[in-house]
Protein backbone atom coordinates (compact mmCIF):
# COMPACT_ATOMS: atom_id res chain seq x y z
CA UNK A 1 0.00 0.00 0.00
CA UNK A 2 1.32 3.42 -0.86
CA UNK A 3 1.58 6.17 1.71
CA UNK A 4 0.08 9.61 1.08
CA UNK A 5 2.43 12.43 0.12
CA UNK A 6 1.89 15.85 1.66
CA UNK A 7 3.18 19.00 0.02
CA UNK A 8 4.71 21.18 2.74
CA UNK A 9 5.13 24.48 0.91
CA UNK A 10 4.31 26.21 -2.34
CA UNK A 11 6.83 25.45 -5.03
CA UNK A 12 5.32 26.54 -8.33
CA UNK A 13 4.39 30.06 -7.25
CA UNK A 14 7.96 30.68 -6.06
CA UNK A 15 9.44 29.28 -9.30
CA UNK A 16 7.16 31.38 -11.50
CA UNK A 17 7.87 34.51 -9.42
CA UNK A 18 11.64 34.05 -9.78
CA UNK A 19 11.18 33.31 -13.49
CA UNK A 20 9.22 36.52 -14.05
CA UNK A 21 11.62 38.67 -12.00
CA UNK A 22 14.52 37.37 -14.11
CA UNK A 23 12.92 38.70 -17.27
CA UNK A 24 11.31 35.39 -18.33
CA UNK A 25 14.71 34.00 -19.28
CA UNK A 26 15.37 30.49 -18.00
CA UNK A 27 19.08 30.84 -18.86
CA UNK A 28 19.46 33.45 -16.09
CA UNK A 29 17.40 31.36 -13.65
CA UNK A 30 19.34 30.83 -10.37
CA UNK A 31 20.87 27.35 -10.06
CA UNK A 32 19.44 26.77 -6.56
CA UNK A 33 15.95 26.62 -8.12
CA UNK A 34 16.88 24.17 -10.91
CA UNK A 35 16.71 21.09 -8.66
CA UNK A 36 14.52 18.05 -9.37
CA UNK A 37 10.93 18.69 -8.31
CA UNK A 38 7.98 16.52 -7.27
CA UNK A 39 4.65 17.46 -8.78
CA UNK A 40 1.22 15.89 -8.82
CA UNK A 41 -0.24 14.97 -12.23
CA UNK A 42 -3.73 16.53 -12.19
CA UNK A 43 -5.22 16.18 -15.62
CA UNK A 44 -4.48 15.24 -19.22
CA UNK A 45 -7.50 16.59 -21.10
CA UNK A 46 -7.61 19.21 -22.62
CA UNK A 47 -4.09 20.05 -21.36
CA UNK A 48 -1.63 18.36 -19.04
CA UNK A 49 -1.53 20.06 -15.68
CA UNK A 50 0.94 19.47 -12.87
CA UNK A 51 0.59 20.87 -9.38
CA UNK A 52 2.32 21.24 -6.04
CA UNK A 53 -0.75 20.88 -3.83
CA UNK A 54 -1.35 24.65 -3.82
CA UNK A 55 -1.41 25.67 -7.47
CA UNK A 56 -1.05 24.07 -10.88
CA UNK A 57 0.70 24.82 -14.16
CA UNK A 58 0.31 23.66 -17.74
CA UNK A 59 2.96 21.12 -18.70
CA UNK A 60 4.38 20.16 -22.07
CA UNK A 61 6.34 16.93 -22.40
CA UNK A 62 9.18 16.83 -24.91
CA UNK A 63 9.63 13.95 -27.31
CA UNK A 64 12.71 12.91 -25.32
CA UNK A 65 10.67 12.74 -22.07
CA UNK A 66 7.87 10.72 -23.69
CA UNK A 67 10.35 8.28 -25.27
CA UNK A 68 12.16 7.86 -21.93
CA UNK A 69 8.84 7.23 -20.19
CA UNK A 70 7.81 4.63 -22.77
CA UNK A 71 11.18 2.92 -22.51
CA UNK A 72 11.24 2.73 -18.70
CA UNK A 73 7.51 2.21 -18.07
CA UNK A 74 6.27 0.32 -21.11
CA UNK A 75 3.37 -1.15 -19.12
CA UNK A 76 1.84 2.33 -18.54
CA UNK A 77 0.34 4.90 -20.86
CA UNK A 78 0.89 8.62 -20.32
CA UNK A 79 -2.81 9.00 -19.48
CA UNK A 80 -2.39 6.51 -16.61
CA UNK A 81 -0.22 9.02 -14.74
CA UNK A 82 -3.28 10.98 -13.67
CA UNK A 83 -3.46 11.32 -9.86
CA UNK A 84 0.16 10.24 -9.43
CA UNK A 85 3.23 11.97 -8.06
CA UNK A 86 6.02 12.58 -10.56
CA UNK A 87 9.66 13.33 -9.83
CA UNK A 88 10.89 15.59 -12.62
CA UNK A 89 14.65 15.88 -12.99
CA UNK A 90 14.99 17.84 -16.25
CA UNK A 91 12.63 20.78 -16.68
CA UNK A 92 12.43 24.41 -17.71
CA UNK A 93 9.92 27.24 -17.69
CA UNK A 94 8.75 29.03 -20.82
CA UNK A 95 6.60 32.05 -21.53
CA UNK A 96 4.10 32.39 -24.37
CA UNK A 97 1.08 34.34 -25.50
CA UNK A 98 -2.26 32.54 -25.02
CA UNK A 99 -5.84 33.66 -25.33
CA UNK A 100 -7.24 34.06 -21.83
CA UNK A 101 -10.67 32.98 -23.10
CA UNK A 102 -9.32 29.52 -24.01
CA UNK A 103 -6.67 28.99 -21.35
CA UNK A 104 -7.37 28.91 -17.61
CA UNK A 105 -3.68 29.35 -16.73
CA UNK A 106 -3.14 32.69 -18.43
CA UNK A 107 -3.28 36.29 -17.30
CA UNK A 108 -3.65 39.21 -19.70
CA UNK A 109 -3.18 36.74 -22.61
CA UNK A 110 0.23 35.57 -21.29
CA UNK A 111 1.04 32.19 -19.77
CA UNK A 112 4.00 30.48 -18.11
CA UNK A 113 4.26 26.76 -18.74
CA UNK A 114 6.55 23.92 -17.67
CA UNK A 115 8.53 21.93 -20.24
CA UNK A 116 9.52 18.48 -19.03
Buried (B, 14 or more C-beta within 10 A) or exposed (E): EEEEEEBEEEBBEEBBEBBEEBEBEBEEBEEEBEEEBBBBBBEBEEBBBBBBBEEBBBBEBEEEBEEEBEEEEEEEEBEEBBEEBBEBEEBBBEBBEBEEEEBEBBEEEBBBBBBB
